[in-house]
Amino acid sequence: MATDNRLVKIFESACMLFINSGYPETKMKDIAQSAGISVGSLYDLFDSKKSLLDFIFISTLDKDNLTISHDFPIHEVSSSSLASKTKSTYEIYTKSFDSKLLSNDKSYSLKSLILDLFDIFEIYGRYFLILEKNPTIDITLIKLYEKYRKTLYKNISIYLDNNNSLRKTSDSHYDSMMIVDLVFWWSTHKKYDSFENSKNKYNMDTMSKTIIDALTNGYAK
């Protein structure tokens, strides 16, 4: 198996185990078994479980990290470097998304907002889930994630208040939390850590259309 393919398989296997079994409880032998390689081969690629976790985070922030050439074994990344990269990535995507939410642009519909959320969680959902399931692995990353979620809730609330094409509700902040958490559940939790996640074969496009229909009709004037 080519190195790049092994890295992809290890990435997928480690993500699922860190989410469903927990980072502290997951052993390198568990990851190796799930990825279909020997423990020795896994340690040839990563010198520790922490270096593998860092690799997952960086590869989520920069998808090219999975396919570029690496010097093996891959080592841990400093906490400050990982936090800096995470913060800058959040800022890039927050700026892009917030510009749509706060511009009061009439062409940016609730449907477009929901699709953007699906896109964001498709890319970063497993990173977020690993942090949620393992809240003590890196306090700085947890705080950055908490700040990101709070900002997302706040700005979607502002969008709802300013959008005259949508009906007004008693508390837009609760509505924004419901919208974000609903999309996050179906795009991420349902896919990776729900009770029947191994049996989930639903079509994501159909699911997004179902949620769009429900929410746009629910908020229509």
QUIJO-V205465 format. One line per field, one symbol per residue. phi: phi as a letter, one per 40 degrees, with the letter a starting at -180 (. if undefined). psi: psi as a letter, one per 30 degrees, with the letter a starting at -180 (. if undefined). burial: + if it has 9 or more other C-alpha atoms within 8 Angstrom, else -. Layout:
phi=???
psi=???
burial=???
This chain:
phi=.cddccccccdcccdcccccbgccccbdcccccccgbccccccccbcacccccccccccccaccccbccbcbccbcbcdccccccccccdcccccccccccbcgccccccdccccccdcccccbdcdccdcccbcbcacccccccdccccccdcccccdccccccbccbcaccccccccccccccccbdccbacdbdcbcbcccccccccccccccccbcc
psi=kleeeeeeeeeeeeeeeeeefkeefkleeeeeeefhlleeeeffekfleeeeeeeeeefefjffffflklkklkllkkeeeeeeeeeeeeeeeeeeeeeeeffhjffjleeeeeeeeeeefeegeeeeeeeefifgejeeeeeeeeeeeeeeeeeeeeeeefjffkkklfjfeeeeeeeeeeeeeffdeeefgleheffjglkeeeeeeeeeeeeeeegk.
burial=-----++++++-+++++++++++--+-+--+++-+-+++--++++++++-++-++++++++----+------++-+-----++-+++-++---+--++-+++-+---+----++++++-+++-++++++++-+++-----++-++--+----+++++++++-+--+-----++-+++-++--+++++++++++---+---------++--++---+--+--
